[in-house]
Amino acid sequence: MPWNSKVVKNYFLIFLLATLSISGFYIYSHIDIPIYNIPWSVQIADAHLNIYSNSISPKVDYPPIIPLVFGIVGEIIKLLTHFLGLSNSAIYFLQNGLLKLPSILTFILFLKLLPMNKILGGGVKPLPEILFPITSLSLYFNIVVWGQVDVILVAEMFFAFYLLVAGKITTASVLLIVGTLTKLQAVYFVPLFVIYAIRYFPLKQWLRGLFYGCLTFVIIWLPFVVLNKNLLLPFNIYLNGSASYPVINVQAFNLWGAIDPRSMAYVTSIHKNILFGIPFSTLNYIILICVLTITLTLILVNRENLPFAGLIYTISIFTFTMSQHERYELTTLPFLFLILFLNLNKNDKSFFKIWIAIDFIIFLNMAYVYTCSFGVLNYSVVVERTLSIFSVAISTYTIILCTKQIIFFKNSQLRHQH
């Protein structure tokens, strides 16, 4: 059977689902799952799924979807414990595995729904469309070892922009908003989506997308607003979440990791002054505004620029702005996948190399922080600075490649006009 056969793909996905699920249960995560996810799942279940109850500690600072899913997992484990009389070790085994299942199932669904385009590798035989995500070290580590949920945001943002480019703005708008209800980083994607929609869709279409997006937002948030008697609850979560890490860098391999590599115990405050009384936080906003302005301008100039401008935007935010976590470079994957799956690189191997490099540096960043966090490795300034410089070089090369592609689009338009 050919590689892109649906039957072969389905059998493979069943095998992958079983493998990841078994691995997820038997690989015990040592950071977020025992510190945040398990306490949240137990306490949210006890609070009858009121995820923002004041009785929950540590306090939930996420948008509602992920904590709600954790609470449902907690309810399931409570029922199983009640009827089966599970031991503490059995309960922990189930908690560790079941809290990873949302990410595992999303990853499998993501692979299942990927467009069946043939991705060409510069003259080589056609490759299956799922080759890139299924070979992703960063996604496997994030899902199975760390037990994080970043793959859910990656899938939501990829399909939101894939559908936007395909002209299905209503479904795309709903997916975008679901993303903002999943993780705070989705807010970064909103300006790009909105500008593209207003610029390239008729008024009625983008207003319909706006309506259904807002309706989705209200429907999901309303029960928690009513339950907690706080009309400003959504705004508090998003605004407070943006200030969760008031430091220059949270051990991300980026520009600030190269300039000021420090362990978490000694990170530099973002409110510290640098020159003439200007704090790092002000410089951070200036960098972010500049990156956003350039990106929106590129999108307004040419609709074909969106995936490349989006990749420039997301990788620039991770590389040059502050308060970045080791996992935040995963936000580059939706636009990188979009370029690869739509074959926008016109069979140029450069973006295949970029995919390998970015995936590998994200994996190294997560693995380094994860192993240092519970003492397998000792923190090293030299290691963080060296790998940060390497990461900045990859980011710079990516930005140059995307810029060259945007210039190519512009020159092609000019040739057609003449």
KEPA-474233 format. One record per residue (C-alpha): residue number from 1; x, y, z. Coordinates in steps of 0.5 Angstrom, whole numbers. Example, Ala and Ser with C-alpha at 12.3 -4.5 7.8 and 13.67 -1.06 7.14 Angstrom:
% KEPA-474233
{1 {25 -9 16}},
{2 {27 -2 14}},
% end
This chain:
% KEPA-474233
{1 {0 0 0}},
{2 {2 7 -1}},
{3 {5 11 5}},
{4 {-1 16 5}},
{5 {-6 10 5}},
{6 {-12 11 10}},
{7 {-11 4 12}},
{8 {-4 4 13}},
{9 {-5 11 17}},
{10 {-10 8 21}},
{11 {-7 2 23}},
{12 {0 6 25}},
{13 {-4 11 29}},
{14 {-7 5 33}},
{15 {0 3 35}},
{16 {2 10 36}},
{17 {-4 11 41}},
{18 {-3 4 45}},
{19 {5 6 45}},
{20 {4 13 48}},
{21 {-1 11 53}},
{22 {3 5 56}},
{23 {9 10 56}},
{24 {5 15 59}},
{25 {3 11 65}},
{26 {9 8 66}},
{27 {14 14 66}},
{28 {13 18 72}},
{29 {13 25 71}},
{30 {17 29 76}},
{31 {15 37 76}},
{32 {8 39 73}},
{33 {4 33 74}},
{34 {6 32 82}},
{35 {6 39 83}},
{36 {0 42 80}},
{37 {-4 37 75}},
{38 {-5 32 81}},
{39 {-7 37 86}},
{40 {-11 41 81}},
{41 {-15 34 79}},
{42 {-16 32 86}},
{43 {-18 39 89}},
{44 {-22 41 83}},
{45 {-26 35 83}},
{46 {-28 36 91}},
{47 {-30 43 89}},
{48 {-35 40 84}},
{49 {-31 43 78}},
{50 {-31 50 80}},
{51 {-24 51 78}},
{52 {-23 58 80}},
{53 {-25 56 88}},
{54 {-21 60 93}},
{55 {-20 53 96}},
{56 {-16 50 91}},
{57 {-8 51 92}},
{58 {-4 52 88}},
{59 {-9 57 85}},
{60 {-11 56 78}},
{61 {-8 61 73}},
{62 {-10 58 67}},
{63 {-16 59 62}},
{64 {-22 54 64}},
{65 {-21 48 59}},
{66 {-15 44 61}},
{67 {-16 45 69}},
{68 {-23 43 67}},
{69 {-21 37 64}},
{70 {-16 35 70}},
{71 {-22 36 74}},
{72 {-26 31 70}},
{73 {-20 26 71}},
{74 {-20 27 78}},
{75 {-28 25 78}},
{76 {-26 19 75}},
{77 {-21 17 79}},
{78 {-25 18 85}},
{79 {-31 14 82}},
{80 {-26 8 81}},
{81 {-23 9 88}},
{82 {-30 9 91}},
{83 {-32 2 87}},
{84 {-25 -1 87}},
{85 {-22 1 93}},
{86 {-15 3 90}},
{87 {-9 3 94}},
{88 {-5 10 94}},
{89 {0 7 89}},
{90 {-5 5 84}},
{91 {-9 12 85}},
{92 {-2 15 83}},
{93 {-1 11 77}},
{94 {-8 13 74}},
{95 {-7 20 76}},
{96 {0 20 72}},
{97 {-3 16 66}},
{98 {-10 19 66}},
{99 {-7 26 66}},
{100 {-3 25 60}},
{101 {-8 22 56}},
{102 {-12 29 54}},
{103 {-5 31 50}},
{104 {-4 24 47}},
{105 {-11 23 45}},
{106 {-10 30 42}},
{107 {-4 29 38}},
{108 {-7 22 35}},
{109 {-13 26 33}},
{110 {-8 32 30}},
{111 {-4 26 26}},
{112 {-11 23 24}},
{113 {-14 30 21}},
{114 {-8 32 18}},
{115 {-9 34 10}},
{116 {-7 29 6}},
{117 {-2 33 2}},
{118 {5 30 -1}},
{119 {11 33 2}},
{120 {16 33 -3}},
{121 {23 33 0}},
{122 {27 37 -6}},
{123 {27 31 -11}},
{124 {26 25 -7}},
{125 {20 20 -6}},
{126 {14 23 -3}},
{127 {14 23 4}},
{128 {8 22 9}},
{129 {4 28 11}},
{130 {5 26 18}},
{131 {12 24 18}},
{132 {14 31 21}},
{133 {10 31 28}},
{134 {11 23 29}},
{135 {19 24 29}},
{136 {18 30 34}},
{137 {23 29 40}},
{138 {20 35 43}},
{139 {13 33 42}},
{140 {14 26 45}},
{141 {18 29 51}},
{142 {13 34 52}},
{143 {7 29 52}},
{144 {10 23 55}},
{145 {16 25 60}},
{146 {14 32 62}},
{147 {6 31 62}},
{148 {5 38 59}},
{149 {-1 40 54}},
{150 {3 44 49}},
{151 {1 40 44}},
{152 {-6 41 45}},
{153 {-5 49 43}},
{154 {0 47 37}},
{155 {-6 43 34}},
{156 {-11 48 35}},
{157 {-7 54 32}},
{158 {-5 49 26}},
{159 {-12 48 24}},
{160 {-14 55 26}},
{161 {-10 58 21}},
{162 {-10 52 16}},
{163 {-18 53 16}},
{164 {-17 61 15}},
{165 {-12 60 9}},
{166 {-17 55 6}},
{167 {-23 60 7}},
{168 {-27 57 13}},
{169 {-27 63 17}},
{170 {-32 61 22}},
{171 {-29 54 24}},
{172 {-22 57 24}},
{173 {-25 63 29}},
{174 {-28 58 34}},
{175 {-22 54 34}},
{176 {-18 60 35}},
{177 {-22 62 41}},
{178 {-22 55 44}},
{179 {-14 56 44}},
{180 {-15 62 48}},
{181 {-19 58 53}},
{182 {-14 52 53}},
{183 {-7 56 54}},
{184 {-5 63 55}},
{185 {0 63 49}},
{186 {-6 63 44}},
{187 {-7 70 45}},
{188 {0 72 41}},
{189 {-4 69 35}},
{190 {-10 73 36}},
{191 {-8 79 32}},
{192 {-5 76 26}},
{193 {-11 72 25}},
{194 {-16 78 26}},
{195 {-12 83 21}},
{196 {-12 77 16}},
{197 {-19 76 17}},
{198 {-21 83 16}},
{199 {-16 85 10}},
{200 {-18 79 6}},
{201 {-25 77 8}},
{202 {-31 80 6}},
{203 {-35 84 12}},
{204 {-40 79 13}},
{205 {-36 73 13}},
{206 {-31 76 18}},
{207 {-36 79 22}},
{208 {-40 72 23}},
{209 {-33 69 25}},
{210 {-32 74 30}},
{211 {-39 73 33}},
{212 {-38 65 33}},
{213 {-32 66 36}},
{214 {-34 71 42}},
{215 {-40 66 43}},
{216 {-35 60 44}},
{217 {-32 65 49}},
{218 {-38 67 53}},
{219 {-41 60 53}},
{220 {-34 57 56}},
{221 {-33 62 61}},
{222 {-40 64 63}},
{223 {-41 58 68}},
{224 {-35 60 72}},
{225 {-36 67 72}},
{226 {-43 66 75}},
{227 {-41 61 80}},
{228 {-35 65 82}},
{229 {-40 72 82}},
{230 {-34 75 78}},
{231 {-35 78 72}},
{232 {-28 80 71}},
{233 {-26 73 72}},
{234 {-23 72 65}},
{235 {-19 79 65}},
{236 {-16 77 71}},
{237 {-14 70 69}},
{238 {-11 73 62}},
{239 {-8 79 65}},
{240 {-5 76 72}},
{241 {-2 70 67}},
{242 {2 75 63}},
{243 {5 77 69}},
{244 {7 70 72}},
{245 {14 70 71}},
{246 {17 77 72}},
{247 {24 75 70}},
{248 {28 76 64}},
{249 {29 69 63}},
{250 {26 62 65}},
{251 {31 58 63}},
{252 {30 59 55}},
{253 {35 58 50}},
{254 {34 65 47}},
{255 {38 71 47}},
{256 {37 73 54}},
{257 {39 66 56}},
{258 {46 67 52}},
{259 {46 74 55}},
{260 {44 73 63}},
{261 {44 65 64}},
{262 {42 64 71}},
{263 {39 58 75}},
{264 {32 59 77}},
{265 {34 61 84}},
{266 {38 67 82}},
{267 {34 70 76}},
{268 {34 77 74}},
{269 {28 81 75}},
{270 {24 84 69}},
{271 {23 90 73}},
{272 {31 92 74}},
{273 {33 98 71}},
{274 {38 97 65}},
{275 {40 104 62}},
{276 {37 111 64}},
{277 {32 109 69}},
{278 {29 104 64}},
{279 {27 97 66}},
{280 {27 91 63}},
{281 {20 90 62}},
{282 {19 97 58}},
{283 {25 94 53}},
{284 {21 88 53}},
{285 {14 91 51}},
{286 {18 95 46}},
{287 {21 89 43}},
{288 {14 86 43}},
{289 {11 92 39}},
{290 {16 92 34}},
{291 {16 85 32}},
{292 {8 85 32}},
{293 {8 91 28}},
{294 {13 88 23}},
{295 {9 82 22}},
{296 {2 85 21}},
{297 {5 90 16}},
{298 {8 83 12}},
{299 {1 80 13}},
{300 {-3 86 10}},
{301 {2 87 4}},
{302 {1 80 2}},
{303 {-4 74 4}},
{304 {1 69 2}},
{305 {6 72 7}},
{306 {2 69 13}},
{307 {5 63 15}},
{308 {12 66 14}},
{309 {11 72 18}},
{310 {7 68 23}},
{311 {14 64 24}},
{312 {18 70 24}},
{313 {13 73 29}},
{314 {13 67 34}},
{315 {20 65 33}},
{316 {22 72 35}},
{317 {18 73 41}},
{318 {21 67 44}},
{319 {28 69 42}},
{320 {28 76 43}},
{321 {23 78 48}},
{322 {23 76 56}},
{323 {20 72 61}},
{324 {20 66 56}},
{325 {20 59 59}},
{326 {24 53 56}},
{327 {17 50 52}},
{328 {15 57 49}},
{329 {18 55 43}},
{330 {13 50 41}},
{331 {9 56 39}},
{332 {13 56 33}},
{333 {11 49 30}},
{334 {4 51 28}},
{335 {7 56 22}},
{336 {13 51 21}},
{337 {8 45 20}},
{338 {3 50 15}},
{339 {9 52 11}},
{340 {11 44 10}},
{341 {4 41 9}},
{342 {2 46 4}},
{343 {9 45 1}},
{344 {10 53 1}},
{345 {17 52 1}},
{346 {17 49 -6}},
{347 {21 43 -5}},
{348 {27 47 -2}},
{349 {30 43 3}},
{350 {32 49 7}},
{351 {25 49 12}},
{352 {26 41 13}},
{353 {33 43 16}},
{354 {30 48 20}},
{355 {24 43 22}},
{356 {30 38 25}},
{357 {34 44 28}},
{358 {28 47 32}},
{359 {25 41 34}},
{360 {32 39 37}},
{361 {33 45 40}},
{362 {27 45 44}},
{363 {28 38 46}},
{364 {35 40 49}},
{365 {32 46 52}},
{366 {26 42 56}},
{367 {31 36 57}},
{368 {36 40 60}},
{369 {31 44 65}},
{370 {27 38 67}},
{371 {33 34 69}},
{372 {36 40 72}},
{373 {30 41 76}},
{374 {30 34 80}},
{375 {38 33 80}},
{376 {40 29 75}},
{377 {44 34 72}},
{378 {47 40 75}},
{379 {46 47 73}},
{380 {51 50 68}},
{381 {52 57 66}},
{382 {57 55 60}},
{383 {52 50 58}},
{384 {46 55 58}},
{385 {50 60 54}},
{386 {53 55 49}},
{387 {46 52 47}},
{388 {42 59 48}},
{389 {47 62 42}},
{390 {46 56 38}},
{391 {39 57 39}},
{392 {39 64 37}},
{393 {43 62 31}},
{394 {38 57 29}},
{395 {32 63 30}},
{396 {36 68 26}},
{397 {37 63 20}},
{398 {30 62 20}},
{399 {28 69 20}},
{400 {33 70 14}},
{401 {30 64 10}},
{402 {23 67 11}},
{403 {25 74 9}},
{404 {28 71 3}},
{405 {21 67 1}},
{406 {17 74 3}},
{407 {21 77 -2}},
{408 {20 72 -7}},
{409 {13 73 -7}},
{410 {14 80 -8}},
{411 {18 79 -14}},
{412 {13 74 -17}},
{413 {7 79 -16}},
{414 {11 85 -19}},
{415 {13 80 -25}},
{416 {6 78 -26}},
{417 {4 86 -26}},
{418 {9 87 -32}},
% end
